[in-house]
Amino acid sequence: MEFYEYPTTRDILNRSGLVNEKAEAFYNRKAAIGLFDLGNKSCAIQMISEKRWELNRRPYYNVYPAIAPMLLRLNLNVDTSLVHLPLPYFCIRLPKQKSPLQFQWEGEPWHVHSILVGPTTLEKDQQTFDGFTLWIDTGETGISPDGLPYPIHTYINLPLQKGITLEQSLKALPYDSSAYYGMILPEDIRTACARLACTLCLLENDPELIEPDVLSKDRAKYDLTHDAKYAEKARRRGKFGFNIGRGIEVIPHIRRPHPALVWTGHGRVTPKIIMRKGSIVHRDIALHVPTGFQGIQGG
C-alpha cells in the first residue's frame, strides 16, 4: 500500500531543480528561507518544524485504512495536559487509496495527504503555554513573488493546558487570517486531523496495532521473527517509520481487534489507547452452523 509523504519546502525546491541540497545545508543557508516572511510567526514556526523533523530523520506513522475510522471515532474527552508527543516531531501519512479524510471544496474533491506534528509555544492574552502545531498537507501549492513553488499547508495550533479537553483546545485560539486564503479546510476535517494526532500520542506500544515499517525485502522475515534488527536496518537506510493497523482486516461476522481508550496507572489517571481483542459478533448463530468432516464419499 502506498502512503503520501509530507513535502517540505526543501523537497519542493529540490524536485523543481531550483536547489539540490541536503537538509542541514538548506536550512542553515539564510537564502533558503527567503521564500517566507520570517516576520510572520507561523512561517517561521513552519520552517523550524520542517528543519527539526528532517534533522531527526523524518519519522512517520503510516495509518492503514482499516484502523483510521476506529481511531477517528474514539472519544477523546481527556485533559490535553495528559497528551504527550511520542517523538519530538513526526509525520502522519495517510493512504493514497481509501483516504479516511475526504472533503469537497468548491465542487472539487480533496483529501488530506499527511500531517506534520511538532511542539510549539503559544500565546493568548499575554500568557504563554505549551502546545503543538499540525501542518496539514492536502496537495495545495502556490507560487512565491519570486516565481518559486511552495506547498500550502493548513496549520492548527493546539494548546495543552490542564483543565481543557481536545474539543475545547480546538476552539481556544482564534484562526489566523491565512486560514481563509485559498482552499479552506472544513471544520470537521480540522477536528478529525487533531483527533488523529492526539490518538497517536496516546497509543500503547501494542504490537497488534503498531509495528516498525521495515524494508520491503525484510517484511516477510520481520513478520515471522519480529526481530528488532530489521527495524534498525531500516533506520540505517533512512526509513524511520511505523505502521498503524497493518494487520487489521475486514472479516464478516467477526468484530475485529479495535482500539479503546482506557485509564491506567495509580488511581487510573493516565489515558492510553490499547487494542481490545476481536470476537465473534453473533456467537449464538455461529454455534448453530453445522460443522464436522465431510467423510468418504461412497462409503
Summary of the structure (lengths in Angstrom):
residues: 299
radius of gyration: 22.2
end to end distance: 48.8
largest distance: 88.7
contacts: 828
relative contact order: 0.14
helix: 30%
strand: 28%
